[in-house]
Amino acid sequence: MLASLCLSLGLWLPGVRVHAAEVVLQDDMQRTVRLPQPAKRVVVLAPHLAEMVFAIGAGDKLVGAVSYSDYPQAAQQVPRVGTYKNFSAEAILRLRPDLVLAWQSGNGLQRVEPIIQLGIPVYFTEPRTLEDIALNMQRIAELTGVEENASQQFLQTLNQLRANYASQPPLSVFYQVWNQPLQTLNGEHLLSDVITLCGGNNVFGDANVLAPQVSVESVLRLDPQVIVASGMGEARPEWLDEWRRWPSLQAVRNEQLKFIPPDIIQRHTPRVLQGAAQLCEHLQTARGIYYPAANATATADK
C-alpha cells in the first residue's frame, strides 16, 4: 500500500523502490525472457521456487503455486495450480500472471510449452551448484523488481562452510534418495555440490543421468564410508537401516548411516545450507573414526 501511495503521489521514500523499466534476462535454458516491467503476479511450478520468491521478499507477488509449496507458512495460502509434474495451464491463465517461474529438470520444456504458447513469460531455473542458488535469487529479484540481500547472506554462510570443511580429509559418500527403486544423484546434481562442500566424494558422481537407479551390488562394490538418506518427511526412513544386512560395508561397520530431512537438503533454496551444515557435521564426526589423527588436528585448529 505504501509503495502504491508513493507511486500515485510521485514520492520516493527510503527503502521503497518503484521499478518500471523493461527487464531482459537469459534463463538457465539460455532462453531470452523479456518483461515490459518487473512482474507483479507470479506463478511458480515447483515448491522450492515458492520458497525462493519469499526468501527474496517478493512473496506478496506470488499468486499461484503447486502442491507441497509449504514453506514459509504463508506459501501454504497461495492458490494451487496442480503438481510440479501435472499443472493446469487453464488454472494458471485464470490467475493472470505476468511471469511463470519453472524448474527445467522437474517440469520439463514439453509440459511448460502450452504456457509459453499462451504468451505468458516463463523463466526456467536449473541450479546445479550452490552458487547458482544465489544467482537465481538475484535474477528472480530483478524479474520482480525487488531489492534483496538474501543472496549475499547465503554466499557468506556458504564461504564459511567451505573454509571449514572443503579441505578436510575426503570421505566417500552414498546419498540415497529412495529405496525401491534404489536411487541416488549424480555429480551434476546440486546435492553432489553439497557433498563436495563438506569434503566428501559422491560415489555415483560419474553416473550418466541426474537421478540414476542403482543396484545394491554396485553400492557394495563401491563400499562408501558414509551413507546418507532423506526419505520423504521429517522422520528417519526405516529403510536406511536395511543396509545393516551387509555388515561388511564400511558405513555399517562404523555406524555411519545418517539422516537429513529432505526439505533442507534436496530443495534448491537458501535452507539447503542448513542441510549442508548437518552433512558437514556428520562427515566431520566420521573423520574422527576414519582419520582420528587428522580430525584431532582439525579440531585443535578451530
C-alpha contacts under 8 A as a table, 3 or more apart, distances in Angstrom:
res1	aa1	res2	aa2	distance
1	M	4	S	5.07
1	M	5	L	6.13
2	L	5	L	5.10
2	L	6	C	6.17
3	A	6	C	5.07
3	A	7	L	6.19
3	A	16	V	6.39
3	A	17	R	7.68
3	A	18	V	7.11
4	S	7	L	5.05
4	S	8	S	6.22
5	L	8	S	5.13
5	L	9	L	6.15
6	C	9	L	5.20
6	C	10	G	5.71
6	C	11	L	4.66
6	C	12	W	6.22
6	C	13	L	7.55
7	L	10	G	5.04
7	L	11	L	6.30
7	L	12	W	7.96
7	L	18	V	7.20
8	S	11	L	7.81
12	W	16	V	6.99
12	W	17	R	7.54
13	L	16	V	5.54
13	L	17	R	7.83
14	P	17	R	7.95
17	R	146	V	7.49
18	V	145	G	7.64
19	H	37	Q	7.26
19	H	38	P	6.66
19	H	145	G	5.81
20	A	36	P	7.98
20	A	37	Q	5.06
20	A	38	P	6.57
21	A	36	P	6.95
21	A	37	Q	5.23
21	A	38	P	7.22
22	E	34	R	7.35
22	E	35	L	5.72
22	E	36	P	4.43
22	E	37	Q	4.59
22	E	38	P	7.00
23	V	34	R	5.80
23	V	35	L	5.06
23	V	36	P	6.42
23	V	37	Q	6.05
23	V	38	P	6.38
23	V	142	E	7.42
23	V	143	L	6.45
24	V	32	T	6.92
24	V	33	V	5.71
24	V	34	R	4.50
24	V	35	L	6.39
25	L	32	T	5.77
25	L	33	V	5.35
25	L	34	R	6.64
25	L	139	R	7.89
26	Q	29	M	7.70
26	Q	30	Q	5.35
26	Q	31	R	5.31
26	Q	32	T	4.49
26	Q	33	V	5.94
27	D	30	Q	5.24
27	D	31	R	5.43
27	D	32	T	6.52
27	D	33	V	6.83
27	D	123	Y	5.66
27	D	124	F	5.48
27	D	125	T	6.44
28	D	31	R	7.31
28	D	104	Q	7.89
28	D	123	Y	7.98
28	D	124	F	5.72
28	D	125	T	5.17
28	D	126	E	5.80
28	D	127	P	7.99
29	M	104	Q	7.54
29	M	124	F	6.37
29	M	125	T	7.58
29	M	126	E	7.97
33	V	121	P	6.55
33	V	122	V	7.00
33	V	123	Y	6.40
34	R	121	P	7.15
35	L	38	P	6.41
35	L	39	A	7.26
35	L	98	D	7.97
35	L	121	P	7.22
35	L	143	L	7.73
38	P	142	E	7.27
38	P	143	L	5.29
38	P	144	T	4.73
38	P	145	G	5.02
39	A	42	V	6.68
39	A	61	K	7.76
39	A	98	D	5.63
39	A	99	L	5.97
39	A	143	L	6.12
39	A	144	T	4.70
39	A	145	G	7.10
40	K	61	K	5.40
40	K	97	P	7.75
40	K	98	D	6.71
40	K	144	T	6.63
41	R	61	K	5.10
41	R	62	L	6.02
41	R	63	V	5.89
41	R	96	R	7.14
41	R	97	P	4.69
41	R	98	D	5.51
41	R	99	L	6.56
42	V	61	K	5.78
42	V	62	L	4.78
42	V	63	V	5.67
42	V	64	G	6.74
42	V	97	P	5.36
42	V	98	D	6.35
42	V	99	L	5.01
42	V	100	V	5.73
42	V	101	L	7.38
43	V	62	L	6.05
43	V	63	V	5.77
43	V	64	G	4.39
43	V	65	A	5.68
43	V	92	I	7.25
43	V	97	P	6.28
43	V	99	L	6.52
43	V	100	V	4.79
43	V	101	L	6.33
44	V	47	P	7.60
44	V	49	L	5.92
44	V	50	A	6.02
44	V	62	L	7.76
44	V	64	G	6.32
44	V	65	A	4.93
44	V	66	V	6.95
44	V	100	V	5.68
44	V	101	L	4.75
44	V	102	A	6.21
45	L	49	L	7.15
45	L	65	A	6.01
45	L	66	V	5.67
45	L	83	T	7.55
45	L	84	Y	5.38
45	L	87	F	7.73
45	L	100	V	7.49
45	L	101	L	6.26
45	L	102	A	5.16
45	L	103	W	6.73
45	L	107	N	7.22
46	A	49	L	5.39
46	A	50	A	6.85
46	A	65	A	7.15
46	A	66	V	6.04
46	A	69	S	7.21
46	A	83	T	7.83
46	A	84	Y	5.34
46	A	102	A	6.84
46	A	103	W	6.44
46	A	106	G	7.78
46	A	107	N	7.90
47	P	50	A	5.31
47	P	51	E	6.57
47	P	65	A	7.29
47	P	66	V	6.44
47	P	67	S	7.11
47	P	68	Y	5.83
47	P	69	S	4.09
47	P	70	D	7.15
47	P	84	Y	7.90
48	H	51	E	5.04
48	H	52	M	6.12
48	H	69	S	7.14
48	H	267	R	5.60
48	H	268	H	5.86
48	H	269	T	6.02
49	L	52	M	4.82
49	L	53	V	6.19
49	L	101	L	7.07
49	L	102	A	7.82
49	L	103	W	7.98
49	L	268	H	7.96
49	L	269	T	7.73
50	A	53	V	5.23
50	A	54	F	6.50
50	A	59	G	7.97
50	A	62	L	7.60
50	A	65	A	6.70
50	A	69	S	6.19
50	A	71	Y	7.66
50	A	75	A	6.77
51	E	54	F	5.25
51	E	55	A	6.07
51	E	69	S	7.36
51	E	71	Y	5.74
51	E	72	P	6.48
51	E	75	A	7.42
51	E	269	T	6.78
52	M	55	A	4.90
52	M	56	I	6.49
52	M	137	M	6.70
52	M	269	T	5.89
52	M	270	P	7.58
53	V	56	I	5.60
53	V	57	G	6.61
53	V	58	A	5.33
53	V	59	G	5.60
53	V	62	L	7.43
53	V	137	M	7.86
53	V	140	I	7.23
54	F	57	G	5.11
54	F	58	A	5.44
54	F	59	G	4.32
54	F	72	P	7.38
54	F	75	A	7.98
55	A	58	A	7.52
55	A	59	G	7.84
55	A	150	A	6.75
55	A	270	P	7.64
56	I	59	G	7.93
56	I	137	M	6.50
56	I	140	I	7.97
56	I	141	A	6.42
56	I	146	V	7.65
56	I	147	E	7.63
56	I	148	E	5.28
56	I	149	N	7.38
56	I	150	A	6.03
57	G	60	D	7.86
57	G	146	V	7.15
57	G	147	E	7.89
57	G	148	E	6.81
58	A	61	K	5.59
58	A	62	L	7.21
58	A	141	A	7.53
58	A	144	T	6.99
58	A	146	V	6.73
59	G	62	L	5.34
59	G	75	A	7.94
61	K	144	T	7.88
62	L	65	A	7.69
62	L	78	V	7.17
63	V	78	V	6.13
63	V	79	P	6.57
63	V	95	L	6.75
63	V	97	P	7.48
64	G	78	V	5.72
64	G	79	P	5.02
64	G	80	R	5.72
64	G	81	V	6.42
64	G	92	I	7.22
64	G	95	L	7.05
65	A	69	S	6.57
65	A	78	V	6.32
65	A	79	P	6.27
65	A	80	R	5.06
65	A	81	V	6.00
65	A	82	G	7.79
66	V	69	S	6.02
66	V	80	R	5.17
66	V	81	V	5.52
66	V	82	G	5.18
66	V	83	T	4.87
66	V	84	Y	5.91
66	V	87	F	7.36
67	S	80	R	6.47
67	S	81	V	7.86
67	S	82	G	6.18
67	S	83	T	5.04
67	S	84	Y	7.22
69	S	75	A	6.05
69	S	76	Q	6.27
70	D	73	Q	6.10
70	D	74	A	7.87
70	D	75	A	5.55
70	D	76	Q	4.96
71	Y	74	A	7.15
71	Y	75	A	5.70
71	Y	76	Q	7.08
72	P	75	A	5.54
72	P	76	Q	7.54
73	Q	76	Q	5.56
73	Q	77	Q	7.71
74	A	77	Q	5.67
74	A	78	V	7.38
75	A	78	V	5.44
81	V	87	F	5.54
81	V	88	S	5.73
81	V	91	A	5.60
81	V	92	I	6.17
82	G	86	N	5.79
82	G	87	F	4.09
82	G	88	S	6.07
83	T	86	N	4.92
83	T	87	F	5.29
84	Y	87	F	6.26
84	Y	106	G	6.96
84	Y	107	N	5.99
85	K	106	G	7.11
85	K	107	N	5.71
85	K	111	R	7.72
88	S	91	A	5.17
88	S	92	I	6.29
89	A	92	I	5.02
89	A	93	L	6.08
89	A	114	P	6.76
89	A	115	I	5.88
90	E	93	L	5.06
90	E	94	R	6.28
91	A	94	R	5.22
91	A	95	L	6.72
92	I	95	L	5.35
92	I	96	R	7.05
92	I	97	P	7.26
93	L	96	R	5.34
93	L	97	P	6.99
97	P	100	V	6.85
97	P	120	I	7.24
98	D	120	I	6.29
98	D	121	P	6.54
99	L	120	I	6.43
99	L	121	P	5.14
99	L	122	V	5.93
99	L	123	Y	7.44
100	V	120	I	7.16
100	V	121	P	6.25
100	V	122	V	4.70
100	V	123	Y	6.28
101	L	122	V	5.85
101	L	123	Y	5.01
101	L	124	F	6.06
101	L	125	T	7.34
102	A	107	N	6.65
102	A	112	V	7.79
102	A	122	V	6.76
102	A	123	Y	6.01
102	A	124	F	4.67
102	A	125	T	6.14
103	W	106	G	5.33
103	W	107	N	5.41
103	W	108	G	7.15
103	W	124	F	5.56
103	W	125	T	5.12
103	W	126	E	6.08
104	Q	107	N	5.67
104	Q	108	G	5.12
104	Q	109	L	6.76
104	Q	124	F	5.61
104	Q	125	T	5.89
104	Q	126	E	5.60
105	S	108	G	5.50
105	S	126	E	6.91
107	N	111	R	6.30
107	N	112	V	6.84
108	G	111	R	5.71
108	G	112	V	6.54
109	L	112	V	5.11
109	L	113	E	5.84
110	Q	113	E	5.26
110	Q	114	P	8.00
111	R	114	P	7.00
112	V	115	I	5.53
112	V	116	I	6.62
113	E	116	I	4.99
113	E	117	Q	6.14
114	P	117	Q	4.98
114	P	118	L	6.40
115	I	118	L	5.13
115	I	119	G	6.98
115	I	120	I	6.16
115	I	122	V	7.76
116	I	119	G	5.35
116	I	120	I	5.53
116	I	121	P	6.56
116	I	122	V	6.48
117	Q	120	I	7.45
125	T	136	N	7.16
127	P	130	L	7.37
127	P	132	D	4.94
127	P	133	I	5.93
127	P	136	N	7.49
127	P	190	L	6.76
127	P	268	H	7.00
128	R	132	D	6.44
128	R	188	E	6.20
128	R	189	H	5.47
128	R	190	L	4.56
128	R	193	D	7.71
129	T	132	D	5.15
129	T	133	I	7.11
129	T	189	H	7.58
129	T	190	L	5.08
129	T	193	D	5.80
130	L	133	I	5.42
130	L	134	A	7.22
130	L	158	L	7.88
130	L	190	L	6.65
130	L	193	D	6.77
130	L	194	V	7.33
131	E	134	A	5.31
131	E	135	L	6.39
131	E	155	L	7.25
132	D	135	L	4.85
132	D	136	N	5.99
133	I	136	N	5.06
133	I	137	M	6.27
133	I	151	S	7.87
133	I	268	H	6.56
133	I	269	T	6.46
133	I	270	P	7.17
134	A	137	M	5.11
134	A	138	Q	6.34
134	A	150	A	7.95
134	A	151	S	4.63
134	A	152	Q	7.40
134	A	154	F	6.69
134	A	155	L	6.88
134	A	270	P	7.96
135	L	138	Q	5.08
135	L	139	R	6.21
135	L	151	S	7.35
136	N	139	R	5.07
136	N	140	I	6.00
137	M	140	I	5.24
137	M	141	A	6.08
137	M	150	A	7.58
137	M	151	S	6.04
138	Q	141	A	5.13
138	Q	142	E	6.33
138	Q	148	E	7.42
138	Q	151	S	6.60
139	R	142	E	5.00
139	R	143	L	6.14
140	I	143	L	4.91
140	I	144	T	6.13
141	A	144	T	5.20
141	A	145	G	5.80
141	A	146	V	5.13
141	A	147	E	6.36
141	A	148	E	6.62
142	E	145	G	5.03
142	E	146	V	6.49
142	E	147	E	7.82
148	E	151	S	7.17
149	N	152	Q	5.46
149	N	153	Q	6.47
150	A	153	Q	5.12
150	A	154	F	6.06
151	S	154	F	4.97
151	S	155	L	6.22
152	Q	155	L	5.06
152	Q	156	Q	6.18
153	Q	156	Q	5.16
153	Q	157	T	6.36
154	F	157	T	5.33
154	F	158	L	6.10
154	F	270	P	6.34
154	F	273	L	7.89
155	L	158	L	4.88
155	L	159	N	6.01
156	Q	159	N	5.23
156	Q	160	Q	6.31
157	T	160	Q	5.12
157	T	161	L	6.33
157	T	273	L	7.60
158	L	161	L	5.22
158	L	162	R	6.19
158	L	273	L	7.03
159	N	162	R	4.99
159	N	163	A	6.09
160	Q	163	A	5.10
160	Q	164	N	6.26
161	L	164	N	5.11
161	L	165	Y	6.11
161	L	166	A	7.70
161	L	197	L	7.29
161	L	198	C	7.54
161	L	277	A	7.24
162	R	165	Y	5.43
162	R	166	A	5.05
162	R	197	L	5.65
162	R	198	C	7.06
163	A	166	A	6.36
163	A	167	S	7.62
164	N	167	S	7.62
165	Y	168	Q	5.39
165	Y	197	L	6.82
165	Y	198	C	5.08
165	Y	199	G	5.79
165	Y	280	C	6.90
166	A	196	T	6.88
166	A	197	L	5.24
166	A	198	C	5.29
166	A	199	G	4.42
167	S	199	G	6.22
168	Q	198	C	7.93
168	Q	199	G	5.67
168	Q	298	A	7.92
169	P	199	G	6.79
169	P	287	R	7.42
169	P	291	Y	7.53
169	P	294	A	7.49
170	P	199	G	5.29
170	P	200	G	5.19
170	P	201	N	6.74
171	L	199	G	6.84
171	L	200	G	4.72
171	L	201	N	6.00
171	L	224	P	7.98
171	L	225	Q	6.25
171	L	226	V	7.37
171	L	283	L	7.37
171	L	287	R	7.68
172	S	200	G	5.79
172	S	201	N	4.80
172	S	202	N	6.23
172	S	203	V	6.06
172	S	224	P	5.03
172	S	225	Q	5.24
172	S	226	V	6.44
173	V	195	I	7.59
173	V	200	G	6.23
173	V	201	N	5.73
173	V	202	N	5.15
173	V	203	V	5.84
173	V	224	P	5.35
173	V	225	Q	6.10
173	V	226	V	4.91
173	V	227	I	5.79
173	V	228	V	7.28
174	F	184	T	7.63
174	F	202	N	6.11
174	F	203	V	5.75
174	F	204	F	7.25
174	F	219	V	7.77
174	F	224	P	5.93
174	F	226	V	6.41
174	F	227	I	4.82
174	F	228	V	6.24
175	Y	184	T	5.80
175	Y	185	L	7.05
175	Y	202	N	7.48
175	Y	227	I	5.96
175	Y	228	V	4.83
175	Y	229	A	5.78
176	Q	179	N	7.30
176	Q	182	L	7.28
176	Q	183	Q	6.01
176	Q	184	T	4.98
176	Q	185	L	7.85
176	Q	227	I	7.22
176	Q	228	V	6.08
176	Q	229	A	4.75
176	Q	230	S	7.23
177	V	182	L	7.51
177	V	183	Q	5.36
177	V	184	T	5.17
177	V	185	L	7.44
177	V	229	A	6.09
177	V	230	S	6.41
177	V	231	G	6.36
178	W	181	P	6.56
178	W	182	L	5.52
178	W	183	Q	5.29
178	W	184	T	7.33
178	W	229	A	7.70
178	W	231	G	6.18
179	N	182	L	4.30
179	N	183	Q	6.60
179	N	239	W	6.65
180	Q	183	Q	7.63
181	P	213	Q	6.50
182	L	213	Q	5.61
182	L	214	V	5.73
182	L	215	S	6.64
182	L	216	V	7.59
183	Q	211	A	6.62
183	Q	212	P	5.78
183	Q	213	Q	4.38
183	Q	214	V	5.87
184	T	204	F	7.51
184	T	211	A	5.61
184	T	212	P	5.79
184	T	213	Q	6.53
184	T	214	V	7.20
185	L	188	E	7.98
185	L	189	H	6.23
185	L	191	L	7.31
185	L	192	S	7.23
185	L	204	F	7.04
185	L	205	G	7.39
185	L	210	L	5.70
185	L	211	A	4.45
185	L	212	P	6.25
186	N	189	H	5.81
186	N	192	S	6.72
186	N	202	N	7.49
186	N	204	F	5.52
186	N	205	G	4.38
186	N	206	D	6.22
186	N	207	A	5.39
186	N	208	N	7.44
186	N	209	V	6.69
186	N	210	L	5.20
186	N	211	A	6.24
186	N	212	P	7.16
187	G	190	L	7.94
187	G	192	S	5.23
187	G	193	D	7.42
187	G	202	N	6.93
187	G	204	F	7.11
187	G	205	G	3.85
187	G	206	D	6.03
187	G	207	A	7.33
187	G	210	L	7.64
188	E	192	S	6.88
188	E	205	G	7.48
188	E	210	L	6.40
189	H	192	S	5.53
189	H	193	D	7.08
189	H	210	L	6.23
190	L	193	D	5.16
190	L	194	V	6.59
190	L	268	H	7.66
191	L	194	V	4.99
191	L	195	I	6.42
191	L	265	I	7.15
191	L	266	Q	6.72
192	S	195	I	5.00
192	S	196	T	6.29
192	S	202	N	6.14
192	S	205	G	7.13
193	D	196	T	5.02
193	D	197	L	6.07
194	V	197	L	4.95
194	V	198	C	6.49
194	V	276	A	5.93
195	I	198	C	5.32
195	I	199	G	6.55
195	I	200	G	5.04
195	I	201	N	6.45
195	I	202	N	6.64
195	I	276	A	7.81
195	I	279	L	7.59
195	I	280	C	7.99
196	T	199	G	5.02
196	T	200	G	4.98
196	T	201	N	6.06
196	T	202	N	7.63
197	L	200	G	7.30
197	L	276	A	7.93
197	L	280	C	7.92
198	C	276	A	7.41
198	C	279	L	7.02
198	C	280	C	4.75
198	C	283	L	7.14
199	G	280	C	7.79
199	G	283	L	7.93
200	G	283	L	7.56
201	N	205	G	7.69
202	N	205	G	4.97
203	V	206	D	7.90
203	V	222	L	6.84
203	V	224	P	6.96
204	F	207	A	5.51
207	A	210	L	7.50
207	A	212	P	6.95
208	N	212	P	7.59
209	V	212	P	5.53
214	V	218	S	6.77
214	V	219	V	7.74
215	S	218	S	5.25
215	S	219	V	6.67
216	V	219	V	5.19
216	V	220	L	6.23
217	E	220	L	5.02
217	E	221	R	6.10
218	S	221	R	5.00
218	S	222	L	6.19
219	V	222	L	5.16
219	V	223	D	5.96
219	V	224	P	7.29
220	L	223	D	4.99
220	L	224	P	7.96
220	L	249	L	6.67
223	D	249	L	5.67
223	D	250	Q	6.24
223	D	251	A	7.66
224	P	227	I	6.66
224	P	249	L	7.31
224	P	250	Q	6.41
224	P	251	A	6.22
225	Q	249	L	7.85
225	Q	250	Q	5.18
225	Q	251	A	4.69
225	Q	256	Q	7.15
226	V	250	Q	7.56
226	V	251	A	4.85
226	V	256	Q	5.10
226	V	257	L	6.29
226	V	258	K	7.47
226	V	283	L	7.60
226	V	286	A	7.55
227	I	251	A	6.18
227	I	256	Q	6.34
227	I	257	L	5.00
227	I	258	K	6.14
228	V	257	L	6.01
228	V	258	K	4.69
228	V	259	F	5.66
228	V	260	I	7.31
229	A	237	P	7.82
229	A	240	L	6.72
229	A	257	L	7.94
229	A	258	K	6.41
229	A	259	F	5.10
229	A	260	I	6.47
230	S	233	G	7.55
230	S	236	R	7.12
230	S	237	P	7.26
230	S	259	F	5.63
230	S	260	I	5.17
230	S	261	P	5.25
230	S	262	P	4.90
230	S	265	I	8.00
231	G	236	R	7.17
231	G	237	P	5.68
231	G	261	P	7.44
231	G	262	P	6.53
232	M	237	P	7.88
232	M	261	P	7.92
232	M	262	P	6.52
233	G	236	R	7.78
233	G	261	P	6.39
233	G	262	P	6.60
233	G	263	D	7.93
234	E	261	P	5.23
234	E	262	P	7.46
235	A	261	P	7.30
236	R	240	L	7.68
236	R	259	F	5.88
236	R	260	I	7.77
236	R	261	P	7.73
237	P	240	L	5.76
237	P	259	F	7.98
238	E	241	D	5.96
238	E	242	E	7.46
239	W	242	E	5.14
239	W	243	W	7.88
240	L	243	W	6.38
240	L	257	L	7.05
241	D	244	R	5.65
241	D	257	L	7.37
242	E	245	R	5.93
243	W	246	W	5.75
243	W	247	P	7.72
243	W	252	V	6.84
244	R	247	P	5.59
244	R	252	V	5.89
246	W	249	L	5.97
246	W	252	V	7.31
247	P	250	Q	7.83
247	P	252	V	5.60
247	P	253	R	5.68
248	S	252	V	7.10
248	S	253	R	6.35
249	L	252	V	5.25
249	L	253	R	6.03
250	Q	253	R	5.07
250	Q	254	N	5.99
250	Q	256	Q	7.98
251	A	254	N	5.37
251	A	255	E	5.91
251	A	256	Q	4.60
251	A	257	L	6.23
252	V	255	E	5.04
252	V	256	Q	6.04
252	V	257	L	6.68
253	R	256	Q	7.79
254	N	289	I	7.51
256	Q	286	A	6.90
258	K	282	H	7.29
260	I	264	I	7.58
260	I	265	I	6.97
260	I	275	G	6.59
260	I	278	Q	7.20
260	I	279	L	7.43
261	P	264	I	6.01
261	P	265	I	6.81
261	P	275	G	7.56
262	P	265	I	5.25
262	P	266	Q	5.32
262	P	267	R	7.36
263	D	266	Q	5.86
263	D	267	R	5.65
263	D	271	R	7.93
263	D	272	V	7.83
264	I	267	R	6.31
264	I	271	R	5.33
264	I	272	V	4.77
264	I	273	L	7.37
264	I	274	Q	6.02
264	I	275	G	4.75
265	I	271	R	7.60
265	I	272	V	4.87
265	I	273	L	7.60
265	I	274	Q	7.52
265	I	275	G	4.62
265	I	276	A	6.65
266	Q	272	V	7.01
267	R	271	R	7.73
267	R	272	V	6.47
268	H	271	R	7.98
268	H	272	V	6.55
269	T	272	V	5.72
270	P	273	L	6.22
271	R	274	Q	5.33
271	R	275	G	7.04
272	V	275	G	5.12
272	V	276	A	6.07
273	L	276	A	4.62
273	L	277	A	5.95
274	Q	277	A	5.19
274	Q	278	Q	6.46
275	G	278	Q	5.08
275	G	279	L	6.18
276	A	279	L	5.01
276	A	280	C	6.02
277	A	280	C	5.08
277	A	281	E	6.20
278	Q	281	E	5.13
278	Q	282	H	6.21
279	L	282	H	5.00
279	L	283	L	6.19
280	C	283	L	5.15
280	C	284	Q	6.07
281	E	284	Q	5.01
281	E	285	T	6.19
282	H	285	T	5.18
282	H	286	A	6.30
283	L	286	A	4.87
283	L	287	R	6.20
284	Q	287	R	5.03
284	Q	288	G	6.71
284	Q	295	N	7.49
285	T	288	G	5.29
285	T	289	I	7.23
286	A	289	I	5.27
286	A	290	Y	6.33
287	R	290	Y	4.93
287	R	291	Y	4.97
287	R	292	P	6.47
287	R	294	A	7.81
287	R	295	N	5.92
288	G	291	Y	5.57
288	G	292	P	4.50
288	G	293	A	7.82
288	G	294	A	7.92
288	G	295	N	5.31
288	G	296	A	7.40
289	I	292	P	5.64
291	Y	294	A	5.42
291	Y	295	N	5.99
292	P	295	N	5.13
292	P	296	A	6.13
293	A	296	A	5.24
293	A	297	T	6.43
294	A	297	T	5.13
294	A	298	A	6.22
295	N	298	A	5.05
295	N	299	T	6.09
296	A	299	T	5.17
296	A	300	A	6.23
297	T	300	A	5.13
297	T	301	D	6.28
298	A	301	D	5.13
298	A	302	K	6.54
299	T	302	K	5.45
